[in-house]
Each structure stands twice: as C-alpha cells, then as structure tokens.
Amino acid sequence: MAKPWATLGIDLHLEPTGPGLRRGLTDALRDAVRTGRLAPGTRLPSSRSLAADLGIARNTVAEAYAELVAEGWLTARQGSVTRVADRTVTPPTGTTTALSPRERPRPAYDLVPGTPDLAAFPRTEWLKAARRAFLAAPNQALGYGDPRGRAELRTALAGYLSRARGVRADPERIVVCAGFVHGLQLLGKVLRARGVERVAVESYGLVPHWKQLTAAGLETVPLPFDELGTNPTELTRDAEMTREAESTRQTQSPDVGAVLLTPAHQFPMGVPLHRDRRATVVDWARRTGGLVLEDDYDGEFRYDRQPVGALQGLDPDHVVYLGTASKSLAPGLRLAWMVLPPTLVEEVTAAKGGVDTCGALDQLTLAEFLTSGAYDRHVRAARLRYRRRRDALVRALATHAPHLQVTGIAAGLHAVLRLPPGTEQSVVQAANWQGLALHGLTFYRHEAAITQPVDALVVGYGTPPDHAWAGALEALCRALP
Ligand SMILES: Cc1ncc(COP(=O)(O)O)c(C=O)c1O
C-alpha cells in the first residue's frame, strides 16, 4: 500500500512493519507505545476516524486495538475511548537522562527491592503509640537532646535487639541515626579521620552505600563471591601482605581498615554468610584492629530457616551493628540505629555534630511501639503476608518458568531469579515493557568485582500492595524467557 501510515491526529507517524494491514498497524502502535512516542494516557482516535485516515476497514483498526488491549498496551472501557495504558515505556536512546523523575512514566508494578508495602504501615497503632508516648513525655523531651538519641528509644532498642537478634546491646553504646545511609556516612567520616583508606565491601550490594564511603574519602574494595556467599579470606591475605610489608619495611600498607557486610542475608543474593566465614571475619578484625560494619537491614524477615543471629554477638568490640526501620516499618520514618564498640561512641556523636539529628516525637513513638509489643505484632503479621507472596512467586515460577532457578527465598523481601547467560538485559527491558520496574543483578554489581558475572533478576516482592501482587506476578511471568 502506497499510503503512508498517517498521523493519528495526535502528531504521530506510523510505519508498517510487518505483512498484512492489521499486523502492520498492531506492530506500529506497539512500537510507538514501547518507545514512548505514544505516552501513557494518550487518547487514541476512534477506530472509525483512524480507519478513514488510513483508508482501511474499520474492523482492521478495531481488531488491532483489541489485540493491544488484550496485551496490556492500551486500555479501553465499554463505550469509552481507547488510551495508551499507564505503564512504563523505554524512552528512545539518549533521552533517559533528559527525563526528570516526575516526567518519567510510572511503572504499573514496582519489583525493585528496598521498600516494604507502605499500604500496610500500621498507621492506627503508630498513632496510638505516638499519643501515649507524647502524653507521657516530660517537657524536657522537647528540648535539645542527647546526641546519641532519646534514652527511651536506646533502652527499648537494647532490649529488642538482644532478645530478637542476639545483639549485645547496651543503651549507652547505641546511637540513633536518620536511616542506615546516615549511619554509614557517620562511620565513613570516623574511619577516614582514623586514617583508614580502604574498606572491603561485597561484590554485590547497593551503589549508593558504596558512594557514601567514597564520599568520605575511602576506597571500596570488593571481596569475591562464590557458592558459599561472600568470601572474606582476601581480608586475611591482605593482613598477611601488610605484615610482610611491615617486616621487610617495603611498600605502603595495602590494608583495609573495615569491611561492610550483610551477614544475615546477603543483599541482594540472599544467602547468609557461611559459619566458617563469620569466624574468619571476626578473627581478622581482632587480629588487625579492623572494624566490621554489619548491615542487618531485614533480619526480622525469615521464613523457613532458623534466624541467623547478629555477627555483632560474636565480638561487640570489633563489630558495629546497624539496624533500620526502613524494611520493618517504612523508609520515610528515617530511623535507624547503630550499636557501637565503646571506643567509637564519642567519635560517632562528634561526627554527628554533637546534636541529635532525629525528631524526638518519632523516637519516643518507636520506643513506645517496641515496648508495648506493637512492633512484634506488626512484624509477625508482615512476615506472614510476605511469606504468602513469596510462596505465590515460587508457585508462579514453577508453573510458567520451571527452567529458571529461584534462590535467596528463605528470608527477606526479594528473590534472585537466574536467567540463561546473555539474556539479563533483554529480560529487564521486556519486564519494563510489561509495566514492571525491575532490576537485573548487574545493577547491584560492584564495578571492580572480579567474580564471574551471573545473569539474573532481583525480584522484590515487598513493595506492591496486596491487591496488586497477582497482577505483578502475571506481568513478571509474561516477561520471562
Ligand atoms: C542492603 C540494605 N541495607 C540497608 C538498607 C536501609 O537503608 P536506610 O535505612 O537508609 O533506608 C536497605 C534498604 O533498602 C538495604 O537494601
């Protein structure tokens, strides 16, 4: 057909891409949605007027629309207009950075790990705890507080952490901070001030966390990762090299002064740090005076394995324990805590500027939430809910993608789905087209990691509200190879 595939009356030129009128139109429309030329929510012309524009039968257009509605690219309600579905598109190359987060189309489902189900935040219980805490608080609670944080919260945390996580906690050694990231910022400053130059990290983790350390002037050095998880024997090798260098008075010390780990549940691979390796890390810290920074970000969520206690319990003088309310409650609270070796407390509060940086009311509320038992009740209910989602994920994968291995499912709020080699990027893209926000494992890989790359998806199942979970699963399964 010589006729061009015309504009839709909305300034969009369609080119036929396949044989046959209907197929050509369907492909052209799909491509326009996929690449963002047709933005989410865009109203399409009626089948009658588009058919007239294109000089083709109305039925051909109606059938093309119906097919794209069935695939989820378009939406149409009985008797109403056809629109582009509210889903993620892949903008044409080069425009990704030009779009501000506000301009970017919102994905229909968010499977990026990190945020729990915010619809399940225990608002009523939290408000009750806030009311009780505020009414009981002395006037002086509204003044400038202890730079370590409110004593009520530090005491409540000490009780909870020793009972639930095996942390050797003492309120005097707890410092409250505005999220794990803030704690890491403070520790980075302290380490640098102590003359540390390098910090060992895991091959897989969160780039923003490594950036906090880099911003403090520290180099991050990834440890290898194998089938047993993170392998800390490099630390020992490093220490041996240092001793040799010192004894022969050769080069500068190549030593790392600290190691950042997720021992209970490696993020994002999902395995606990192997028993022998826990001992190796603690031995290294004792021998060299190094510091272990233990990120216990989701220790509350374990399903069918024994809880892995905090590494800090093995040596509270060499391990800094870091916990957060970001997974168990909500990241917007910006509440986290560090249990420090006694020698570090003063340096950390000095790095904090000598002031408390978290609001007294939120701290008092969390203290009340913990001591009243509301936190335990909330975590127990959340654990059940996330476990159900995890089970549904495993079942759906067993049905739709039995050839793909899913790992890291015993704990936490995400799973790792292994993919055939070389397919990660295209699967992530296909998932985006299905309206899913989703990351491949490469997103979490340290740029200097020497570990053999693995193609995989990191599937967070915490974020979608309960009613959206089935839809998210369907979209995920549609995107899988
Ligand atoms: C590995 C890891 N550590 C820590 C955190 C918590 O960070 P924050 O307390 O700053 O929200 C998260 C949250 O996504 C995480 O994934």
The ligand as a Gaussian input file, in Angstrom:
#p B3LYP/6-31G(d) Opt

LIG

0 1
 C       21.076000      -3.697000      51.859000
 C       20.326000      -2.584000      52.538000
 N       20.853000      -2.013000      53.618000
 C       20.211000      -1.016000      54.271000
 C       19.011000      -0.555000      53.840000
 C       18.295000       0.511000      54.616000
 O       18.689000       1.771000      54.297000
 P       18.012000       3.022000      55.018000
 O       17.888000       2.705000      56.475000
 O       18.952000       4.150000      54.747000
 O       16.660000       3.227000      54.412000
 C       18.432000      -1.092000      52.710000
 C       17.151000      -0.570000      52.214000
 O       16.782000      -0.721000      51.074000
 C       19.100000      -2.150000      52.043000
 O       18.565000      -2.735000      50.956000

